[in-house]
């Protein structure tokens, strides 16, 4: 940060008179530049600095000592003001009237108007951050050794670089162990999207499409489905175009064919780096607005994961509330580098704006909890219980505490039953089940998944350019020499043409006569025949739906009595 001379130059000219009074400078007739040089000389004199120091009370000395002992002798403005109060920026008349250099409203204000601290800005990871600092060359002039140890101990935790250790908990209730079912559900989602792209509604799958997808998932959670969509997009497995989501063929196949541990790693990394998945938009009880403020979801995520890597033990349960409390105390601005708690537009369910640091627990605290019980649990990185969590092997690898596990995956094939059903356990390669789901209907999800080929699934397959010969080859490959079950042989034989055969039901208007001769006469008369459709039998024929009234009038004009009735069909 700045040295003393640069800091004095940055002060508002209205402050110079207050500084001159504090540091015993005769300011009469001095230009601003001359006054700044004299102030610099006085402030860098250890004896003069000690005199000003002795005029401070113990809390103000402790604040200054803490600031000096902080990293790079500085602290974010927001953090410093939370501990020691805000600094009003007063004009010359206000300074003369209120005398903040003698008794400021806050500790921070007293230090600022005595010239003991300055404000400046620095670029940190692309963000312009405001800091409170002690000028670098001024530090050596201050009698920091005169601060009491009691005062220093009171603020030691604020300036410390190391996070405290979390206590390990033995007794845990309502345990929900992590699993890797997100891999299986994403394979299902990709297969469903391959058959029919899903309509999107902002960051989520539209309700109608979600309702069609959810019954086939192992975990039927709307938030988790939105999360799967987002990480798949971030992992380049799904593309979005014209308001629809569909798989990216080559990238999806590569992921589907990978080992389960590698699939989890890909999804976890995609979530960590995702700029499109905005976690706060998915937290129950929070209603963020889409405009008017800036939110870097990936930066917030990376900051918390770095803190969790330091906080979480390799093994054992720890309190989620304790994690949140420690982050609040030591790194509260993890997602707001500038310490701004006023300009974000976030409401609660009651419609109230959550502003100010007093809303930290409702916003930042909720976000940290969501990371743990939502994405990290869904990805198999942490087990959770009632207000507790612990890392899994995948979680330790994700936080770079250990290497990614490489468990042995025994090969498993699809079990073809004699009744024509096909069973696929979760151990089946995801690409194999993806292919199966493209031409067979899922009757049951779980372990195993149960599929059957039916007319609708064949139609769906044909639309994807999958035909009977492809289906037969796939099934035969999994039979390992056993004969193809008779129900499948019959079904595929009937559909060799690629599911071209279909039937339709429709409502008709039918003309019936009392004799075959009468209907023959009607068909032989051009004036009548133009109103008719196909002949349905010796005494009935179809009537064009929009012509039956004209036909009735024409027949009446020719003294032919007929019975015209509608044939209704109810498809409820």
N, C-alpha and C positions, 0 to 999 in steps of 0.2 A: 504494500500500500504506500501512500505518500509519506514523504518526510515532513518535518515540522514546517519548513518554509512554504512548501506547496499546500499544506493543510491550511495555514493561515491565509494564504492567498484565496483559498476557496470559501472562506467564511464570508458571510454577508457583511458589507461595510458597517452596518449598524451594530455589529457585535464588537468591533474593534475597541470602542470606548469602554465596554464592559470588561474586555480582556485587559485593557490598560489599567483599569481600576484594580482588577484582581492581582495583576503582576507588578503593580507599583510603577507604572510608566507615566511620566508627565506627557500628556498627549497634546498639550496646548501648542498650536502652530505647526503640528506635524502633519505632513501629507500621509496618505494611507501607506505608501510604500515604505516611508521612513518609520512609521509606527510598526509595521510588520517586522522590519529588521530589528528594531529595539525589542519587540516582543520575543522574537526568536532568541536573541542573546540572553534575555532574562530567563526565559523558560528552559534553556539548555544549561543554565547555571545550577548546579546541584543544591547550593544553599538556598537560593530563591525557590527552587522547586520543592525543597523540603518544607519551607515555610507555608507554601500553598497546600501541600500535602497534609500538614498538621492541622489545617483548618477544616479538613474533611471529617465527617463522622465515620464511624467504623464500617457501616454498610457501604458507604460510597468508596472507601478504600478497598474493601473486599471486592466490589464490582470492578474496580480498575485493575486490581491484582489478577482477578479471574480473566479479564479480557486480555491482559498481557500474556497470561499462561496458556490461552487458547491457541489453536493451530494458526500460525502466521500472525499472531497478535491481533486477531480480528474475529468478529462474530456477525452473523447475518442480522440485519436491522430488526427484522421481526422477532427473532429469537432474543436478542438483547432487550428489546422493549417489553417482551413478555415477562422477563425477569426483573427489569429495573424501571419500567414505565416508558411512556412515550415522550418524545422531544417535540415540543411545539416550535415552529419556526416563526419567531416574533420579529417585528420591525423595530426600528430604532426607538420610536415613541413608546411602544409596548415594553421594550427592555428597560427604558428609563423609568417607566411607571411601575413595572412588576419586579424588577431587580432579580431575574432568575439566576444570575451568577452568585447571588448571595444566598438565596433560598429558593431553589427551583421546586416545581410541583412534584417532581419525581427525582430519583437518584440519577437517572440518565440525563435529565435536563440540567441538573446541577453540574455534572461533569462536563457536559457539552458547552455550557455558557461560561465555564472557567477555562475552556481551551484544552482540557485534559483528554478529550476524545474528538475524533472527526468522523465524518461520513464520506464514503466513496463507493464507487461501483467497479465491478470487475466481471470479465466474461468467464463464466464457468460452464463448460460443456455446452457452449452455444447460447447460454442464457445470461442476460445482464443482471447481476445480482448486487443488491445494495448491502454494504457492510458498515459496521461501527468498528473503529480501530484506534489504536494508540500510535501516533507517528513513530516511525522506526527509530529515528535518532533521539527522540524524546525519552524513550524507555530507559536509557542508561542514566538519565538525570533524575529519575524518580526513586525515592527511598523505599523501594518495594519491600525491603527487609523489615520495615516497621509495621507491616500488617499482622494482626494477631492470628495465631494458628486456628483459633476457634472460628473466626470469620471465614478463613480459607476453607476449613473443613465443611462449612455450611454450603459452599458452592462447588465443592470438589467434583461432585458427580456431573455437574454441568459441563465442566471443561475436560473431563476425563476422556481418553481415546478408547478405552476398553469398555465393552458392555458387560454388565454383571451376569453372573451365571444363573441359569434358571434351575429351580429345584425340580428334581425328578419325582413324579407321583407314582405310587404303587397301586392303589386301589382306583379302578376306573369303571364307570358305569356306561351302559348303552354304547358299546363299542361297534363301530362300523369299519370293518377292515377294507383297505384299499384293494381294488382288483384292476384288471386290464380290460374290462368289458367294453371300454370306449373303442378299443380296436375292433371288436366284433360288431359293435353298433355302427361304426363308421363304414365298415365293409358292407353292411346291410344298406346303409344310406346311399353309398355309391352305386350299388346295384339298382336300387329303386330310382335314383336320379338318372341312371343310364336308360331305364325303361321309359321314364316320364320326368322331364325336368320339373323342378318345384318352383312355384311362384314365390317371389320374395316380397316382404313387407318391411322396408328399411333394412335393419340388421338381422332380421329374423325370417324364418320361413313363414309364409302366409298361413293363416289358420286352416284353410281348407286343405292345403298341401300337407301341413303338419299333422292334421287329423288322419290323413291317409298313410302317413309314414309311421307315426308313433306306435301303433299296435305291433309292429314288427321289431321293435327295439327291446333290448333286455332291461333298460332303465327308461321308463316313460316320463321323463322330466322335461318340461318345456325349456327351462333355462339351459339344461345340459344339451338339448338338441341345438339350440342357438349357438352354444359354445362349440359343438362339433362342426357346425357349418363354418364358423369363423376360423377355427384353427385349420380346417381343411382348405379354406381359401388362402390363408396365410402360408400353408405348406405347399401351395400350388397344386393341390389335388382337385380342386373344384374351381370352375370359372363362373362368373356372373355376367350375363349379357341380356339386355332387353328385359330386365326384371325377372330373370329366371336363373336357376342354379343347375349346372350339369357337370359331370366329371370331365377332367382333362385326361384323355385316354392313356397316353404313354406314362404320364407322371403317376396317375392312379394305379396303373398296373405295377409299376416299379415299387410303390409303397405296399400294395397288397401282397406282393411276392416276398417281401422282406420278413426277417424274423420278428417275432412279437416285441422283443426288447428294443430293436431298432425302430419299430413302428412307434412305440411309446416315446423314444428319444426324439424322433422327428416331430411328433405332435407337441411335446413339451417345449422344444426349442421354438416351434412356430408360435406358440402362445407367448412365450417370453418376449419375442421380438415383434409381435403383432401390433401394428399401429391401427388396424381397422377394428379390432375387438376392444370395445371400451367397457372395461369391467364395471365401472360405476353405473352404467346404464342397465345393468342386470342385477343390481342389489335390491332385494325387497325393502321397501320403505324409503328409497331415494328416487327422486324425480329430477334428474339433471336436465337442463335446457340445452338445445342443440347449437345455440349461437350466443355471441356476446362475451365469450371467454375462451381461453386456450387450455387444452388438456392433452398432455402427452402420456398416454396410457402405458406405452412401453417403458418410458423412463421411470415412471412410478413403480412398475413391476420389477424392473431390474434393481431399483434401490431397495425394495423390501426383500427381494431374494438375497441380496448381499448381506442385509442385516440378519436374515434367518440363518444364513450360512455361519455367521458368528454366534448366533444365539442358541440354535437347536443342538442338543447333544446327539451323538451318533445313535444312541439307543435310549429308549425310555420315554415315558409320557411326560408332557409339560403342559402347563396351563395356557390356554389361548389368551385369557385375560391378562396374564402376566406378560406375555409377548407384546400385547398391545400397549400395556402400561410402560414397558421399557422403551419401546420405540417412541412413544409420546414424549417421554422424558429426555431421551438422548438424540433422536433424529425425527422430530415431529414434522419437519418441512420436506419429508422425503418426496412428496409429489408436488410441492409448491416451492421450487428453489428460491423464489423471491420472497417467500414468507407472507404472501398476500392472501389473507383470509376474508377479504371483503368483497372482491369483485367476481367471485364464481357464482353462477346462477344454479343453485341446487335447492330444491324444495323437499320437504317431507310429505308424507301422505296427507297431512292436514293442510297442505298448501303453504306452509310457512317456509320462508327462506332460511337456509342454514348458513349463516355468515358469522365471521369472527372466530377467534380461536376457541371460544366456548363451544362451538359446534364440531370440534375436532373428533370427539368420540363418535358422533353421529355420522360423520363422513369418513375421515381417515381410519378410525377404529373399525367401522363397518367394512371398509374396503379390505383391511388386513384380514379380518375374519372371513370375508368372502373368498379371498385368495386360498385360504386353508381348507375351508369346508366345501368350496366349489371347485374351481379349476384344479387345484393341487390334488384334491381327493379324487376327482373324476379321472385324472391322469394316472392315478395309482401311485402318487408320490408320498402321500401321508395317510395314515390311519387317523380316524377321529373318534372321539367319545364325547361325553357330556362336558363341554368346555375344555377339552384336552386334545392334544394331537401328538403324533410321533412320526418320525421319518421311516419310510420303507427303504429297501435297497435302491429302488429307482429314485426315491427322493434324495438319498445321499449322493447319488451320482449327479442328479440334476443340480444340486447345490455345490458340486465339485468337491465334495468331501471324500468321495471314492470314485473308482472307475465304474462305467456302466456295466451292469451284470450281463452275462451271456449264458443264460440257462440253456440246457440241452432241450430241444423240442423234438420229442419222438414223432415220427411221421405217422399220420393217420389219414385213411382214405374215407371216401363216402360209402356208407353201408347201404347196399341196394336190397330192399326186402322183396320177398316173393309176391306180396300184394301190390307191388309197384311203388310203395313209398320209398323215399330216399332220406337217410339219416346222416347228418353232418355234425360231428362234435365240434367244440371250440378249438380242438387241437388240429382240425383240418386247416390246411393252408388257406388263408383268407382269399386268395385269388381263385382257388378252386370253388369255394362257396359262393363267391361273387358270380362266377360263371353259372353255377347251379341256380342261383336266385334269378338269373335272367330268363330262364325258360320254365321254371317250376314254381308252383304256388306254395308259400310257406304256411303250413298248418299250425305249427307250434314253434315258438322261440325258446331258446334255452340250451341245455346240454343233454341231449343233442337237439339241433334244429331238425324239424320234420317237414319234408317237402313232398309234394305230389304234382305230377304233370296233369293238367286239365285243359279244357278248351280255351279258357281265358289266358292261361299262361302260354299256350302255344301261339295264340294270336299276338300276345305281347312279344314273344320271341321272334315271330315272323316280321314284326315291325322293326326289329333290330337286325334283320337280315340273318337270323338264326333259323335253320330249317331242320327237318326231321333227321337227316343224315348227320348233321353236326351233333344233335342231341344224342343220337344212338352211339356215335363214336365216343362222346364224353362218358356215357354210362358204361359202355363196354370196357373202357380203360380202368374204371374203378371196380369192375367185377373180378379182375385178376384171373380170367379163364373160366369163371362160372358162367352158366348160360343166362341170357337175358330173360328176365321174368316175363311170363306170357302176357300179363296185363299191359306191360309197356310195349311189347311187340305189337299187340293188337292196336293199341292207341296210336303208335307211330305209323303203322301201316295205313290206318285210316286218314292220316294227315300227311302223307308223303308229298302231297301237292303244296305243302307249306301253309296249311290252314286257310285254304281258299273257300271251302264250303261254309255257307252261313244261311240262316233263315231269318225271316223278319215277320213280325205281326203288325197288322195295320187295321184301322177302322175302314169299313166299306159301306157303300150304299148299293143295295141289291134290288133289282126288279124281278118280281116273280109273276108268272102267268099261270092260268088254270089249265093250259094245255100246251103241248109241244108245238102244235100248229100255229098258235097265236104268237109264240116267241119267234117261230120261223118267219112269220109275216112281218113282225116288227123289224127283224134283222134285214129282211129283203127290201124294206122301204128306206131309201136314202134320207128322207126327212127325219126318220127316227134314229137311224144307225149312227149319225154323227154325234149323238149324245151318249153312246154306249161304250163300255169297256169290254173286257173279256167275257166270253160265255162260260158260265159256271156249271152248266148241266143242261138237260133237255128243256127245263122250264124256268131257268134263272140266269141272269147275267149281271155283270157289274155296271154301274152307272157312274159316269164321271162326276166327282164330288161337287163341282161347281155348275153342273148342268141338270141336276135332277128336277128342279122346279120347271125349267124350260121343257124337259121331256114330258113331265106330267101335263103341262098345258097343251103341248102338241098332240098327245094321245087323246086328251079330252076333246079337242077340236075334231078328231077323227072318230069319235064315238066308241073308243076302245076303253073299257073299264079295266083298270089295273090296280094292283096292290103294291105300293112303293113303301118300303120300310128301311130304317137304318139298322145296321148291324153294329151294336156297341160292344166294345171290349174294355174291361177295367183292368189296368195293369198296376193296381195298388199293391 
